[in-house]
Amino acid sequence: MSDTRTPAQIEADIVRRREQLAEMLDEIGVRVHPKTMIGDAKAKVASTVDATAGRAFVAVNRTVSDVKARFVSEEGAPRLERVVPVALVAVGLVGLLAMSARRRRV
């Protein structure tokens, strides 16, 4: 294979490749610069936190809706057959805790 390029073409090719290399090195320098790396890391953490918070919000919202559905009818009226037993258990627990606290003081 013979090279049929002229010296001027070879020189122009060398200049073009040097410019490409310089551009690549500049880009690499920007990518590995500490401020760039810190900014990328912060963005990744923020994205992860946002995604996690979003999933947590959805899970909590679903749980609250499920609990609400157990104690409130679709019309919005309380389901007394479920509310009354839970209220009685809660009152009983508060009473036990109060009695326990009173015994400790005496």
Secondary structure as UniProt FT lines:
FT   HELIX           7..31
FT   HELIX           34..71
FT   TURN            74..75
FT   HELIX           80..105
//
